Amino acid sequence: MRKRLNRVAIASSDNYSSSRKAHINYLTEQHNNNSVALVAIASRPVIVDDLHQFELHIQQEIKSFRERR
């Protein structure tokens, strides 16, 4: 039976160096996948709807009220 390698595991006692390399490759792949997704999310335009504008206006009114008090 061939030895199987778990890429998510940090290391195994049987094959430490190959397990470590596989884990580092796995982390690199996951980093690349996640960074692509996060850049896509960050590059989306921010849509300010009426409710959000109302909330911002209320926050501004509260701030100005506290300054006047």
Backbone atoms as SQL, in Angstrom:
CREATE TABLE atoms (id INTEGER PRIMARY KEY, chain TEXT, resi INTEGER, resn TEXT, atom TEXT, x REAL, y REAL, z REAL);
INSERT INTO atoms VALUES
  (1, 'A', 1, 'MET', 'N', 0.843, -1.172, 0.000),
  (2, 'A', 1, 'MET', 'CA', 0.000, 0.000, 0.000),
  (3, 'A', 1, 'MET', 'C', 0.891, 1.239, 0.000),
  (4, 'A', 2, 'ARG', 'N', 0.565, 2.209, -0.838),
  (5, 'A', 2, 'ARG', 'CA', 1.390, 3.416, -0.914),
  (6, 'A', 2, 'ARG', 'C', 1.090, 4.334, 0.254),
  (7, 'A', 3, 'LYS', 'N', 2.095, 5.115, 0.650),
  (8, 'A', 3, 'LYS', 'CA', 1.902, 6.070, 1.731),
  (9, 'A', 3, 'LYS', 'C', 1.122, 7.259, 1.208),
  (10, 'A', 4, 'ARG', 'N', 0.129, 7.672, 1.932),
  (11, 'A', 4, 'ARG', 'CA', -0.663, 8.829, 1.545),
  (12, 'A', 4, 'ARG', 'C', -0.212, 10.023, 2.347),
  (13, 'A', 5, 'LEU', 'N', -0.301, 11.166, 1.727),
  (14, 'A', 5, 'LEU', 'CA', 0.200, 12.386, 2.329),
  (15, 'A', 5, 'LEU', 'C', -0.959, 13.339, 2.552),
  (16, 'A', 6, 'ASN', 'N', -1.135, 13.772, 3.769),
  (17, 'A', 6, 'ASN', 'CA', -2.177, 14.735, 4.101),
  (18, 'A', 6, 'ASN', 'C', -1.572, 16.133, 3.973),
  (19, 'A', 7, 'ARG', 'N', -2.060, 16.910, 3.004),
  (20, 'A', 7, 'ARG', 'CA', -1.480, 18.231, 2.759),
  (21, 'A', 7, 'ARG', 'C', -1.848, 19.228, 3.841),
  (22, 'A', 8, 'VAL', 'N', -2.880, 18.974, 4.582),
  (23, 'A', 8, 'VAL', 'CA', -3.326, 19.907, 5.604),
  (24, 'A', 8, 'VAL', 'C', -2.538, 19.710, 6.905),
  (25, 'A', 9, 'ALA', 'N', -2.075, 18.507, 7.132),
  (26, 'A', 9, 'ALA', 'CA', -1.337, 18.229, 8.365),
  (27, 'A', 9, 'ALA', 'C', 0.001, 18.958, 8.355),
  (28, 'A', 10, 'ILE', 'N', 0.470, 19.324, 9.524),
  (29, 'A', 10, 'ILE', 'CA', 1.745, 20.047, 9.625),
  (30, 'A', 10, 'ILE', 'C', 2.889, 19.112, 9.292),
  (31, 'A', 11, 'ALA', 'N', 2.932, 17.936, 9.867),
  (32, 'A', 11, 'ALA', 'CA', 3.981, 16.964, 9.553),
  (33, 'A', 11, 'ALA', 'C', 3.584, 15.608, 10.103),
  (34, 'A', 12, 'SER', 'N', 4.183, 14.586, 9.528),
  (35, 'A', 12, 'SER', 'CA', 4.006, 13.248, 10.067),
  (36, 'A', 12, 'SER', 'C', 5.379, 12.702, 10.413),
  (37, 'A', 13, 'SER', 'N', 5.432, 11.735, 11.277),
  (38, 'A', 13, 'SER', 'CA', 6.725, 11.214, 11.719),
  (39, 'A', 13, 'SER', 'C', 7.387, 10.358, 10.648),
  (40, 'A', 14, 'ASP', 'N', 6.613, 9.801, 9.731),
  (41, 'A', 14, 'ASP', 'CA', 7.189, 8.915, 8.711),
  (42, 'A', 14, 'ASP', 'C', 7.963, 9.684, 7.652),
  (43, 'A', 15, 'ASN', 'N', 7.408, 10.758, 7.162),
  (44, 'A', 15, 'ASN', 'CA', 8.038, 11.500, 6.068),
  (45, 'A', 15, 'ASN', 'C', 7.932, 12.994, 6.342),
  (46, 'A', 16, 'TYR', 'N', 8.746, 13.463, 7.242),
  (47, 'A', 16, 'TYR', 'CA', 8.656, 14.840, 7.718),
  (48, 'A', 16, 'TYR', 'C', 8.907, 15.845, 6.609),
  (49, 'A', 17, 'SER', 'N', 9.977, 15.689, 5.835),
  (50, 'A', 17, 'SER', 'CA', 10.342, 16.714, 4.842),
  (51, 'A', 17, 'SER', 'C', 9.308, 16.812, 3.721),
  (52, 'A', 18, 'SER', 'N', 8.857, 15.676, 3.197),
  (53, 'A', 18, 'SER', 'CA', 7.866, 15.740, 2.118),
  (54, 'A', 18, 'SER', 'C', 6.526, 16.247, 2.632),
  (55, 'A', 19, 'SER', 'N', 6.181, 15.892, 3.869),
  (56, 'A', 19, 'SER', 'CA', 4.934, 16.382, 4.445),
  (57, 'A', 19, 'SER', 'C', 5.002, 17.888, 4.658),
  (58, 'A', 20, 'ARG', 'N', 6.145, 18.373, 5.108),
  (59, 'A', 20, 'ARG', 'CA', 6.315, 19.815, 5.340),
  (60, 'A', 20, 'ARG', 'C', 6.234, 20.587, 4.024),
  (61, 'A', 21, 'LYS', 'N', 6.878, 20.069, 2.975),
  (62, 'A', 21, 'LYS', 'CA', 6.823, 20.727, 1.664),
  (63, 'A', 21, 'LYS', 'C', 5.394, 20.744, 1.126),
  (64, 'A', 22, 'ALA', 'N', 4.686, 19.635, 1.286),
  (65, 'A', 22, 'ALA', 'CA', 3.305, 19.577, 0.814),
  (66, 'A', 22, 'ALA', 'C', 2.432, 20.557, 1.592),
  (67, 'A', 23, 'HIS', 'N', 2.672, 20.684, 2.877),
  (68, 'A', 23, 'HIS', 'CA', 1.891, 21.613, 3.695),
  (69, 'A', 23, 'HIS', 'C', 2.165, 23.060, 3.293),
  (70, 'A', 24, 'ILE', 'N', 3.424, 23.392, 3.043),
  (71, 'A', 24, 'ILE', 'CA', 3.771, 24.754, 2.610),
  (72, 'A', 24, 'ILE', 'C', 3.148, 25.048, 1.256),
  (73, 'A', 25, 'ASN', 'N', 3.166, 24.075, 0.342),
  (74, 'A', 25, 'ASN', 'CA', 2.519, 24.260, -0.964),
  (75, 'A', 25, 'ASN', 'C', 1.016, 24.455, -0.804),
  (76, 'A', 26, 'TYR', 'N', 0.421, 23.690, 0.114),
  (77, 'A', 26, 'TYR', 'CA', -1.013, 23.831, 0.377),
  (78, 'A', 26, 'TYR', 'C', -1.331, 25.228, 0.905),
  (79, 'A', 27, 'LEU', 'N', -0.529, 25.711, 1.861),
  (80, 'A', 27, 'LEU', 'CA', -0.755, 27.050, 2.407),
  (81, 'A', 27, 'LEU', 'C', -0.592, 28.123, 1.336),
  (82, 'A', 28, 'THR', 'N', 0.381, 27.962, 0.453),
  (83, 'A', 28, 'THR', 'CA', 0.586, 28.918, -0.636),
  (84, 'A', 28, 'THR', 'C', -0.613, 28.938, -1.578),
  (85, 'A', 29, 'GLU', 'N', -1.119, 27.756, -1.933),
  (86, 'A', 29, 'GLU', 'CA', -2.294, 27.684, -2.806),
  (87, 'A', 29, 'GLU', 'C', -3.506, 28.348, -2.147),
  (88, 'A', 30, 'GLN', 'N', -3.714, 28.075, -0.869),
  (89, 'A', 30, 'GLN', 'CA', -4.845, 28.665, -0.171),
  (90, 'A', 30, 'GLN', 'C', -4.706, 30.179, -0.064),
  (91, 'A', 31, 'HIS', 'N', -3.486, 30.653, 0.149),
  (92, 'A', 31, 'HIS', 'CA', -3.246, 32.093, 0.209),
  (93, 'A', 31, 'HIS', 'C', -3.580, 32.741, -1.129),
  (94, 'A', 32, 'ASN', 'N', -3.146, 32.125, -2.215),
  (95, 'A', 32, 'ASN', 'CA', -3.438, 32.678, -3.541),
  (96, 'A', 32, 'ASN', 'C', -4.936, 32.673, -3.825),
  (97, 'A', 33, 'ASN', 'N', -5.615, 31.593, -3.480),
  (98, 'A', 33, 'ASN', 'CA', -7.063, 31.517, -3.703),
  (99, 'A', 33, 'ASN', 'C', -7.794, 32.578, -2.882),
  (100, 'A', 34, 'ASN', 'N', -7.410, 32.717, -1.625),
  (101, 'A', 34, 'ASN', 'CA', -8.084, 33.682, -0.764),
  (102, 'A', 34, 'ASN', 'C', -7.774, 35.118, -1.172),
  (103, 'A', 35, 'SER', 'N', -6.553, 35.393, -1.597),
  (104, 'A', 35, 'SER', 'CA', -6.217, 36.762, -1.977),
  (105, 'A', 35, 'SER', 'C', -6.984, 37.180, -3.226),
  (106, 'A', 36, 'VAL', 'N', -7.190, 36.266, -4.163),
  (107, 'A', 36, 'VAL', 'CA', -7.978, 36.582, -5.358),
  (108, 'A', 36, 'VAL', 'C', -9.415, 36.920, -4.960),
  (109, 'A', 37, 'ALA', 'N', -9.965, 36.134, -4.050),
  (110, 'A', 37, 'ALA', 'CA', -11.343, 36.378, -3.614),
  (111, 'A', 37, 'ALA', 'C', -11.455, 37.698, -2.863),
  (112, 'A', 38, 'LEU', 'N', -10.486, 37.990, -2.001),
  (113, 'A', 38, 'LEU', 'CA', -10.540, 39.228, -1.227),
  (114, 'A', 38, 'LEU', 'C', -10.343, 40.453, -2.103),
  (115, 'A', 39, 'VAL', 'N', -9.489, 40.362, -3.109),
  (116, 'A', 39, 'VAL', 'CA', -9.307, 41.490, -4.030),
  (117, 'A', 39, 'VAL', 'C', -10.594, 41.729, -4.813),
  (118, 'A', 40, 'ALA', 'N', -11.266, 40.655, -5.197),
  (119, 'A', 40, 'ALA', 'CA', -12.535, 40.795, -5.915),
  (120, 'A', 40, 'ALA', 'C', -13.588, 41.462, -5.041),
  (121, 'A', 41, 'ILE', 'N', -13.625, 41.102, -3.775),
  (122, 'A', 41, 'ILE', 'CA', -14.586, 41.709, -2.863),
  (123, 'A', 41, 'ILE', 'C', -14.243, 43.172, -2.623),
  (124, 'A', 42, 'ALA', 'N', -12.965, 43.475, -2.446),
  (125, 'A', 42, 'ALA', 'CA', -12.543, 44.845, -2.147),
  (126, 'A', 42, 'ALA', 'C', -12.724, 45.774, -3.331),
  (127, 'A', 43, 'SER', 'N', -12.678, 45.246, -4.545),
  (128, 'A', 43, 'SER', 'CA', -12.774, 46.101, -5.722),
  (129, 'A', 43, 'SER', 'C', -14.221, 46.394, -6.128),
  (130, 'A', 44, 'ARG', 'N', -15.191, 45.776, -5.444),
  (131, 'A', 44, 'ARG', 'CA', -16.597, 46.055, -5.752),
  (132, 'A', 44, 'ARG', 'C', -16.942, 47.471, -5.356),
  (133, 'A', 45, 'PRO', 'N', -17.744, 48.140, -6.157),
  (134, 'A', 45, 'PRO', 'CA', -18.158, 49.494, -5.766),
  (135, 'A', 45, 'PRO', 'C', -19.102, 49.444, -4.564),
  (136, 'A', 46, 'VAL', 'N', -18.988, 50.438, -3.723),
  (137, 'A', 46, 'VAL', 'CA', -19.838, 50.512, -2.540),
  (138, 'A', 46, 'VAL', 'C', -21.148, 51.177, -2.933),
  (139, 'A', 47, 'ILE', 'N', -22.236, 50.484, -2.700),
  (140, 'A', 47, 'ILE', 'CA', -23.562, 50.993, -3.038),
  (141, 'A', 47, 'ILE', 'C', -24.183, 51.562, -1.759),
  (142, 'A', 48, 'VAL', 'N', -24.489, 52.831, -1.792),
  (143, 'A', 48, 'VAL', 'CA', -25.098, 53.480, -0.637),
  (144, 'A', 48, 'VAL', 'C', -26.584, 53.635, -0.935),
  (145, 'A', 49, 'ASP', 'N', -27.381, 52.858, -0.243),
  (146, 'A', 49, 'ASP', 'CA', -28.815, 52.933, -0.467),
  (147, 'A', 49, 'ASP', 'C', -29.442, 53.962, 0.472),
  (148, 'A', 50, 'ASP', 'N', -30.743, 54.132, 0.354),
  (149, 'A', 50, 'ASP', 'CA', -31.448, 55.137, 1.142),
  (150, 'A', 50, 'ASP', 'C', -31.340, 54.882, 2.643),
  (151, 'A', 51, 'LEU', 'N', -31.446, 53.640, 3.051),
  (152, 'A', 51, 'LEU', 'CA', -31.376, 53.311, 4.470),
  (153, 'A', 51, 'LEU', 'C', -29.995, 53.650, 5.032),
  (154, 'A', 52, 'HIS', 'N', -28.959, 53.354, 4.275),
  (155, 'A', 52, 'HIS', 'CA', -27.597, 53.664, 4.718),
  (156, 'A', 52, 'HIS', 'C', -27.392, 55.176, 4.800),
  (157, 'A', 53, 'GLN', 'N', -27.909, 55.906, 3.842),
  (158, 'A', 53, 'GLN', 'CA', -27.810, 57.361, 3.883),
  (159, 'A', 53, 'GLN', 'C', -28.558, 57.924, 5.093),
  (160, 'A', 54, 'PHE', 'N', -29.721, 57.365, 5.387),
  (161, 'A', 54, 'PHE', 'CA', -30.487, 57.782, 6.554),
  (162, 'A', 54, 'PHE', 'C', -29.697, 57.540, 7.839),
  (163, 'A', 55, 'GLU', 'N', -29.067, 56.370, 7.923),
  (164, 'A', 55, 'GLU', 'CA', -28.271, 56.045, 9.111),
  (165, 'A', 55, 'GLU', 'C', -27.093, 57.009, 9.267),
  (166, 'A', 56, 'LEU', 'N', -26.424, 57.321, 8.177),
  (167, 'A', 56, 'LEU', 'CA', -25.308, 58.269, 8.236),
  (168, 'A', 56, 'LEU', 'C', -25.790, 59.654, 8.666),
  (169, 'A', 57, 'HIS', 'N', -26.954, 60.059, 8.171),
  (170, 'A', 57, 'HIS', 'CA', -27.511, 61.355, 8.534),
  (171, 'A', 57, 'HIS', 'C', -27.863, 61.398, 10.024),
  (172, 'A', 58, 'ILE', 'N', -28.446, 60.315, 10.537),
  (173, 'A', 58, 'ILE', 'CA', -28.792, 60.249, 11.953),
  (174, 'A', 58, 'ILE', 'C', -27.524, 60.314, 12.810),
  (175, 'A', 59, 'GLN', 'N', -26.484, 59.608, 12.408),
  (176, 'A', 59, 'GLN', 'CA', -25.223, 59.648, 13.158),
  (177, 'A', 59, 'GLN', 'C', -24.638, 61.055, 13.176),
  (178, 'A', 60, 'GLN', 'N', -24.734, 61.720, 12.054),
  (179, 'A', 60, 'GLN', 'CA', -24.229, 63.091, 11.974),
  (180, 'A', 60, 'GLN', 'C', -25.058, 64.026, 12.851),
  (181, 'A', 61, 'GLU', 'N', -26.364, 63.854, 12.874),
  (182, 'A', 61, 'GLU', 'CA', -27.237, 64.662, 13.725),
  (183, 'A', 61, 'GLU', 'C', -26.950, 64.429, 15.209),
  (184, 'A', 62, 'ILE', 'N', -26.721, 63.196, 15.583),
  (185, 'A', 62, 'ILE', 'CA', -26.395, 62.884, 16.977),
  (186, 'A', 62, 'ILE', 'C', -25.074, 63.527, 17.361),
  (187, 'A', 63, 'LYS', 'N', -24.116, 63.459, 16.485),
  (188, 'A', 63, 'LYS', 'CA', -22.805, 64.067, 16.756),
  (189, 'A', 63, 'LYS', 'C', -22.937, 65.584, 16.923),
  (190, 'A', 64, 'SER', 'N', -23.680, 66.225, 16.045),
  (191, 'A', 64, 'SER', 'CA', -23.845, 67.678, 16.144),
  (192, 'A', 64, 'SER', 'C', -24.656, 68.051, 17.389),
  (193, 'A', 65, 'PHE', 'N', -25.637, 67.223, 17.783),
  (194, 'A', 65, 'PHE', 'CA', -26.400, 67.483, 18.996),
  (195, 'A', 65, 'PHE', 'C', -25.515, 67.426, 20.233),
  (196, 'A', 66, 'ARG', 'N', -24.644, 66.424, 20.282),
  (197, 'A', 66, 'ARG', 'CA', -23.732, 66.294, 21.433),
  (198, 'A', 66, 'ARG', 'C', -22.753, 67.443, 21.509),
  (199, 'A', 67, 'GLU', 'N', -22.334, 67.963, 20.366),
  (200, 'A', 67, 'GLU', 'CA', -21.407, 69.104, 20.370),
  (201, 'A', 67, 'GLU', 'C', -22.108, 70.372, 20.848),
  (202, 'A', 68, 'ARG', 'N', -23.400, 70.523, 20.530),
  (203, 'A', 68, 'ARG', 'CA', -24.145, 71.714, 20.938),
  (204, 'A', 68, 'ARG', 'C', -24.505, 71.687, 22.418),
  (205, 'A', 69, 'ARG', 'N', -24.598, 70.533, 23.030),
  (206, 'A', 69, 'ARG', 'CA', -24.990, 70.413, 24.435),
  (207, 'A', 69, 'ARG', 'C', -23.982, 70.917, 25.393);
